[in-house]
Amino acid sequence: MIVTDAESDLEEPWQPISVMVFSLEIQFLSVTDIFIPIEISGLNCDVLAETWHIREMLACNLLNPVGRRLSRQVYDWLLTIDDFHAGAAKDFPSQDIQASGLKIGQQSAAADAALDAFHRREEAWSDVLTVPIAAYRVYLKGIQQTEQVLQSAIAVERETAAQHRINLSQWFNGLMETGWQMVSNWMEAAPTTAIATRSSDLNENSSAEPNNIAALIHQLQCETDEFQRRRIAKQLGESGTGHAGAIQALINLLRETRDDETLWATVESLWKLDPGNPSAGVRQVKLIDLGMQIASQAVALAVALVRKENQQVGVLLQVYPPENEPYLPANLKLVLLNASGQALREVVARQSDVYIQLKFSGEPREAFSVRVELGAASITENFVI
């Protein structure tokens, strides 16, 4: 007889339930047993309800129901008898039980050897009910432990990844992480890949006479409009190769400007004229392999840093095509994330983009991450300024 509370889901096959054992050996009637006649049980014979014998089993081990559903009164009596003998219930309605057609024994198992042997025998065979329960709980424990180990491993991996952030401030001192290289070295290995800023209104191969360069320098010194300053800085970057005055003019502009667009336009021009100039900050590149998404060819992630006022650092993130490819794969994403992994900004490559980029400013010890993704493939790099 099922004695599990009503909240249990008996339709769930692995649901543990509590049952009271019935026996056909009605001759072993004790003070903790109730004799239930055919008229009440609806079975094909009289049975003995072993009120002391409640065990757990799995719902899937139940067969079809047999007999009548016992009345609530009989059900409560069955559960009360063992409680009474265990001291958990004060009242024992023996007269009401006898009057209902049920019968209670007079001897206790402790005082009768035959009854005691019967009880021991019943408990021995009923282990068959509890073995599946034990196995199921061991299985659940194993699953829980495996899940705990997995979650712990994931937490450790995330913590390790979070702790292992590339320290960008060390780049200013020439200390680089494995896998990162100077842009100049990378360009020598992949000369066909363009890494400089593309410009639609300037000819990269253009040159200017010294007098023209001097005029541009003078104009830059007098100009206050940021748009015009950017234009002149770009012109100097295209035509001032080897001109010390042009280099110094760009350095002066870097110190003066408070406009981020002018800052980076000037930095990029200085990269062209004097790549190792410390005023232009530092720029490193790393190959990012997104596997089969781009035929196992690696795109290039470039990170540039430049010191700004108030101890801030300007950061430029750029992604360039694989070697010997003119354009980035369409829909490739460059995503900026904060220290918690939340996406702050992103840019998506179009059909014929030669590069994509993001610019922002940060403070010392500020952490951020960069994710390059294409379809289901992605790689994340973690940094701290």
MARBA-289032 format. One record per residue: x negated, y, z of N, C-alpha, C in turn. Coordinates in steps of 0.2 Angstrom, whole numbers, plus 2048, in hexadecimal, padded with zeros to 3 digits. Each point is the difference from the previous one (the first is absolute). Layout:
N
XYZXYZXYZ;...
This chain:
385
7FC7FA8008048068007FC806800;8018057FB7FC806800802805806;7FB8028038018058067FC8067FF;7FD8017FA7FD8077FE805805800;7FE8068028058068008028027F9;8068048008038017FA7FC8047FB;7FB8038027FC8057FC7FB7FC7FB;7FF7FA8027FB7FC7FC8037FE7F9;7FC8007FB8027FF7F97FF7F97FE;8067FC8018007F97FF7FF7FE7F9;8018057FB7FF7FF7F97F98007FE;7FC8038047F98007FF7FC7FA802;7FE7FC7FB7FD7F98017FB800805;7FC8058017FA800804802803807;8068018018028038068007FB806;7FC8028068007FB805807801804;8037FB8028068008047FF7FB806;8058018058007FC8068067FB7FF;7FF7FA8028057FB8008017FC806;8067FE8028017FB8068017F97FD;7FC7FC8038007F97FD8067FC803;8037FC7FB8067FC8027FD7F87FF;8037FC8047FE7F98008067FB800;7FF7FA7FD8057FB8007FF7FC806;7FB8008047FF7FC805804803806;8067FF8008058048057FF7FC807;7FD7FB8017FF7FC8067FB804805;7FC8057FD7FB803804803807802;8058008038048068027FD803807;7FD8068007FD803806804806802;7FE8038058038078027FF8057FB;7FB7FF7FC7FE8067FB8027FE7F9;8057FB8008027FD7F9808801800;8038017FA8078008008027FB7FB;8057FC8028037FB7FB8068037FC;7FF8007FA8058037FB8047FA7FC;8068008028047FA7FC8018027F9;8027FB7FC8028017F98058057FF;8058018048068048007FD8077FF;7FB8028047FD8078007FB8017FB;7FB7FB7FF7FB8017FB8027FF7F9;8057FC7FE8027FF7FA7FB7FB7FC;7FC7FD8047FB7FB7FD8037F9800;7FC7FC7FD8037F98007FE7FC806;7FD8038057FF7FD8067FF805806;8007FD8067FF8058057F8802800;7FE8068037FA8028007FE803807;7F98008017FE8038077FC8067FE;8038068037FC8067FF7FB801805;7F98007FD7FB8018057FE807801;8048038057FF8078017F9802802;7FC7FC8037FA8018027FB8007FA;8027FE7FA7FC7FE7FB8018057FA;7FD8068008018057FB7F98017FD;8007FF7F97F98007FD8018057FA;7FA8027FD8008047FA7FF7FC7FA;8038027FA7FF7FD7FA8018057FA;7FE7FE7FA8018047FB8077FF7FD;8038067FD8078007FD8007FB7FA;7FA7FF7FD8007FC7FA8007F9802;7FF7FE8068017F98028077FE802;8058058008077FE8018037FC7FA;8047FC8028047FC7FB8078037FF;8057FD7FE8068027FF804800807;8048058028038008068057FA801;8017FD8068047FB801805801806;8057FD801805801806803807800;8048018058038078017FC805803;8028067FE7FC806804803800807;7FB7FF805802800807803807802;8058008048038068027FB805804;8018068017FC8048037FF7FE807;8057FE8038007FE8077FB7FA801;8017FB7FC7FC7FA8017F88027FE;7FF8047FB7FA8027FF7FD804806;8038048037FE8048067FE7FB806;8047FB8017FF7FB8057FA7FC7FF;7FE7FE7F97FA7FD7FF7FA804802;8008067FE7FB8058017FF801808;8058008048008028077FE7FA804;8017FA7FE7FE7FB8057F97FF801;7FB8017FB7F98008017FE806804;8038067FE7FE8068048027FF807;8057FD8028027FF8077FB7FB804;7FE7FB7FD7FB7FB8037F9803800;7FF8057FC7F9804800800806804;8068018038018068058018067FD;8028007F98018077FC807801800;8057FC8038078018008037FE807;8048048038027FF8078077FB800;8048017FB8067FC8008007FA7FB;8037FB8028007FA7FC8077FD800;8048027FB8077FE7FF8017F97FF;7FE7FB8048017F97FF8077FE7FF;8058038048077FD8008038027F9;7FE8067FE8038037F97FD7FB7FB;7FA7FE8007FD7FC7FB8037F9800;8017FD8068037FA8008078007FE;8048058018078017FE8008017F8;7FB8027FD8018017F97FF7FA7FC;7FE7FA8037FF7FA7FD7F97FE7FF;7FB8058027F97FE8007FE7FD807;7FA7FD8007FE7FC8067F9802802;7FF8008077F98028027FE7FA804;7F97FE8007FE7FB8047FE802807;7FF7FB8047FF8018087F9800802;7FB7FD7FC7F97FF8017FC8057FD;7FA8028037FB8047FD7FB7FB7FD;7FD8037FB7FA7FC7FD7FB7FF804;7FE8048057FB8008058017FA805;8077FF8018017FA8058027FA7FD;8007FF7F98027FA7FD7FB7FE7FB;7FC7FB8017FB7FE7FB8027FF7F9;8067FD7FF8037FF7F98018067FD;8038058038028067FE7F98047FE;7FB8008047FA8037FF7FC7FD7FA;8017FA7FF7FC7FD7FA8048027FA;8078008008048037FB7FE8077FE;7FF8048057FE8077FE7F98017FD;7FC7FC8037F98007FD8007FD7F9;8047FB7FF8007FD7F98038057FB;8058048028038057FC7FC8067FE;7FC8028057FB8057FF7FB7FE7FB;7FE7FA8017FA7FD7FC8028007F8;8067FE7FF8027FF7F98018077FD;8038058048028067FD7FA8057FE;7FA7FD8017FA8047FE8018017F8;8037FB7FD8018007F98038077FE;8048038048038067FF7FB806800;7FC8008057FB8058027FA8007FC;7FE7FA7FD7FA8007FC8008057FA;8068007FC8008057FA800807803;8038018058008078037F9802802;7FC7FC8037F98018027FC8017F9;8017FC7FB7FC8017FA8028067FD;8068028008028067FD7FD806803;8008008077FD8068047F98007FE;7FC7FA8007F98007FE7FF8047F9;8057FE7FC7FF8037F9801807800;8058028048028088017FA803803;7FD7FD8057FA8038037FA8017FC;7FF7FA7FB7FB8017FC8018057FA;8068017FE8028057FC7FF807803;8028018067FF8068047F9802801;7FC7FB8017F98018017FC8027FA;8027FC7FA7FE8027FA8018077FE;8078028018028077FF7FC805804;7FF7FE8067FC8058047F88007FE;7FE7FB7FE7F98007FD7FF8047FA;8067FF7FC8008047F9800807802;8058028048018078027FA803803;7FD7FC8047F98028037FB8027FB;8007FB7FB7FB8007FB8018077FC;8068017FE8028067FC7FF806804;8018008067FF8068057F8801800;7FC7FB8017F98018007FD8027F9;8037FD7FB7FE8037F98028077FF;8068028028028077FF7FB805805;7FF7FD8067FC8048047F98017FE;7FD7FA7FD7F98007FD8008057FA;8057FF7FC8008057FA801807802;8048018058018078037F9803803;7FD7FB8037F98028047FB8017FA;8007FC7FB7FB8017FB8028057FB;7FF8068018018057FC7F98037FD;8008017FA7FA8037FD7FF808803;7FB8018037FE8068037FE8057FB;8048057FD7FE8047FB7FB805802;8008028067FC8058037F87FE7FF;7FF7F98007FA7FE7FF7FD8007F9;8058017FB7FE8017F97FC8077FF;8018058047FD8068007F87FF802;7FF7FB8047F97FE8027FD7FB7FC;8037FE7FA7FE7FB7FC8017F8802;8047FF8058027F98028067FE7FD;7FF7FB7FC8067FD7FC8017F9802;8077FE7FF8027F98017FE7FC7FA;8007FA8027FF7FB7FA8058007FB;7FF8007FA8058007FA8018077FD;7FD8058048018077FE7F98027FD;8018047FA7FA8027FD8008087FE;7FB8037FE8008077FE8038007F9;8048057FF8038007F97FB8007FA;7FB8038017FB8017FB7FD7F97FE;7FF7FB8057FE7FA7FF8057FB7FD;8068028028067FC7FC8018027F9;7FF8067FF8008037F97FB7FD7FB;7FA7FF8037FB7FD7FC8017F87FE;8047FD8058027F97FF8068007FB;8048058008068007FC8018077FC;7FB8017FC8008067FC8068027FC;8047FC7FF8068017FC806803804;7FF7FF8068068028057FF807802;8058047FE7FF808802802800807;7FC804804801801807801808802;7FF8047FB8018078018078027FF;8028068018068037FF8018017F9;8067FE7FD8018017F98038077FF;7FF8037FB8028077FF8038017F9;8068027FF8028017F97FF8067FD;7FD8058047FF8077FD7F88017FF;7FC7FB8027F98028007FD7FA7FD;7FB8017FC7FC7FB7FD7FA7FE804;8007F98027FB7FE8057F98017FD;7FF8007F97FA8017FD7FE8077FF;8048058027FF8077FE7FA802804;7FD8057FD7FA8038038018087FF;7FC8048048018078007F9803800;7FF8067FD7FA8038017FF803807;7FA8018027FE803806804806802;8018047FB8038078018077FE802;8037FB7FC8077FF8018017FD807;7FB7FC8038017FD8067FF805805;7FC8057FF7FF806805806804800;8048007FB8068048008057FC804;8007FA7FF8057FC8047FF800808;7F98008017FE801807802806803;7FF8067FC802807802808800801;8037FD7FB8088008018027FD806;7FD7FA8018027FC8067FF804807;7FA8048007FF803806805806801;8038027FB8058068008077FE801;8017FA7FE8077FD7FF8037FE807;8068028018047FE8068067FB7FF;8028007FA8067FB7FE7FD7F9800;8037FC8047FE7F98008017FC7FA;8058027FC8017FC7F97FA8027FC;7FE8068007FA8027FC7FA7FE802;7FF7FF8077FA7FD8037FF7F97FE;8067FC8007FF7F97FE7FE8007F9;8038047FB7FF8007F97F88017FF;7FD8058047F98027FF7FC7FA802;8027FD8067FC7FB8038007FA7FB;8057FE7FD8007FB7FB7FC8017FA;8008077FE7FC8027FA7F87FF802;7FF8028067F97FF8027FE7F9801;8047FC8027FF7F98007FF7FD7F9;8038027FB7FF7FE7F97FA8027FD;7FE8068027FB8047FB7F9802804;8007FF8077FB8038047FB7FB802;7FF7FA7FC7FB7FB8027F9803800;7FD7FE8067F98038017FF807802;806804800800807802800801807;7FB8028037FF801808806805802;8018057FC8048058028077FD800;8027FC7FB8077FD8008017FC806;7FB7FC8028007FB806801804806;7FD806801800804806807803800;8038027FA8068048008067FB803;7FF7FA7FD8057FA8037FF7FF807;7FA8008037FF7FF807803806804;7FF8067FD803805804808800800;8037FE7FA8077FF8008037FB804;7FC7FB8018027FB805800802807;7FC805802800803807805805801;8028037FA8058068018077FD7FF;8027FC7FC8077FE7FE8037FD806;8078018018047FD8048057FC7FD;8008007F98057FC7FC7FD7F97FE;8047FB8027FE7F97FF7FF7FF7F8;8048027FC7FF7FF7F97FA8037FD;7FF8068027F98037FE7FA7FD803;8017FD8067FB7FD8047FE7FA7FC;8057FB7FE7FE7FA7FC7FE8017F9;8038067FD7FD8017F97F9802800;7FE8048057F98028017FC7FA802;8027FC8047FC7FA8027FF7FC7FA;8057FF7FC7FF7FB7FA7FB8047FB;8008067FF7FB8047FC7F97FF803;8008008067F98008037FD7F87FF;8057FC8017FE7F97FE7FD7FF7F9;8028047FC7FD7FF7F97FA8047FF;7FF8068047FA8037FF7FA7FE805;8027FE8067FB7FE8048037FA805;8017FA7FD8037FB8047FE7FE807;7FA8018027FE7FF806800806805;8038057FE8008068048047FF806;7FE8018068037FF807807804800;8008067FD8068048018067FD7FC;7FF7FB7FC8057FD7FC8037FA804;7FD7FF8068037FB8047FD7F97FE;8037FB8017FE7F97FE8067FC7FC;7FE7FC7FC8057FC7FC7FD7F97FF;8047FB8027FF7F97FF8057FD7FC;7FE7FA7FD8057FC7FC8007F9802;8057FC8008017F98018047FD7FB;7FE7FA7FE8047FC7FB8067FD804;8068007FD8067FD8048037FB7FB;7FF7FA8028027FA7FB8077FE802;8058017FC8077FF8008027F97FD;7FB7FC7FE8017FA7FE8037FF7F9;8057FC7FF8037FE7FA8048067FE;8028058048048057FE7FD8047FB;7FA8018007FC8037FA7FB7FC7FD;8017FA7FF7FC7FB7FD7F9800803;8008008077FA7FF8047FB8057FF;8028067FE7FC8067FF801805806;7FB8028028008058068018077FE;8058038048008087FF7FB803805;7FF8067FF7FB803805804805804;7FF7FF8078028058057FB805802;8008067FE7FB805802803804806;7FC8018058018058067FB805800;8038068007FB806801802804806;7FB8038038008038067FD8077FF;8038058037FC807800802803807;7FB8038038018048068048067FF;8058028048048068007FF804806;8038058018008048068047FD806;7FF8028068037FE8067FF7F8800;7FA7FE7FE7FE7F98018047FB7FC;8058037FC8047FB7FC7FC7FD7FA;8027FB7FD7FD7FC7FB8057FF7FA;7FE8037FA8047FF7FB7FF7F97FD;8057FC7FE8007F97FD8038007FA;7FC7FD7FB8037FF7F98007F97FF;8067FD7FE8007F97FE8027FF7F9;7FC7FC7FC8017FF7F97FF7F97FE;8047FE7FB8007F97FE7FF8007F8;7FB7FD7FE7FE8007F98017F97FD;8018007F98017F97FD7FB7FB800;8017FA7FF7FB7FB7FF7FB8017FB;7FA7FD8007FB8017FC8037FF7F8;7FE8047FC8018007F98088017FE;8048028058078017FF801808800;8038037FB801807800805803805;8057FC8028058028058017FB805;8038038058027FC8068067FB7FE;8017FB8048067FC7FE806804803;8068007FB8068038028037FE807;8028048048047FF8067FB7FE806;7F98017FE7FC7FF806800805805;8007FF8068028058057FA801805;7FF8068027FB803805804802805;8007FD8068048028067FC802806;8018068037FD8028068057FE806;7FD7FD8058037FE8067FD803806;8048018057FD8038077FE7FA804;7FD8018067FD7FB8048057FB802;8068018008057FB8018027FC7FA;7FE8017FA8017FC7FA8068037FD;8038068028068037FD7FD8047F9;8047FF7FB7FE8037FA802808800;7FB8047FF8018078008018037F9;7FB7FE7FB8018027F97FE7FB7FC;8028007F97FE7FC7FB8008037FA;7FC7FD7FB8008027F98007FA7FC;8048007FA8017FA7FC7FD8027F9;7FC7FB7FE7FD8017F98057FF7FB;8008057FB8047FF7FA7FD7FC7FA;8038007FB7FE7FB7FA7F98027FE;7FE8068007F98027FD7FC805805;8017FE8067FC8048057F97FE800;7FB8048007F97FE8007FD800807;8048038057FF7FF807806803804;8007FE8068058038057FD802806;8028058047FD802806804803805;7FE8018068038038067FB804803;8028068037FC804804803802806;7FC8008058038028077FA803804;8028028067FB8028058017FD806;7FB7FE8048007FD8077FB803804;8017FE8077FC8028057FB7FA802;7FB8028047FB7FA8028047FB804;7FE7FA7FF8037FA8048087FF7FE;8028037FB8077FF7FD7FF7F97FC;8057FC8018007F97FC8058007FB;7FF7FD7FA8047FF7FB7FF7FA7FC;8047FE7FC7FF7FA7FB8028027F9;7FD7FC7FB8018017F98027F97FD;8068007FD8027FA7FD8008017F8;7FD7FB7FD8018007F98047FA7FE;8058017FC8057FA7FF8028007F9;8017FA7FD8037FF7FA8047FA800;8078017FF8047FA8018007FD807;7FF7FA8018007FC8067F9801803;7FB8027FC7F98008037FE807803;7FD8008057FE8068037F97FF805;7FD8058017FA800804800806804;7FE8008068008068057FA801803;7FD8068007FA802803802805805;7FC7FE8068028048067FA805802;8018068017FB805801801804807;7FB8038028018058067FB8067FE;8028068007FC8067FF7FB801805;
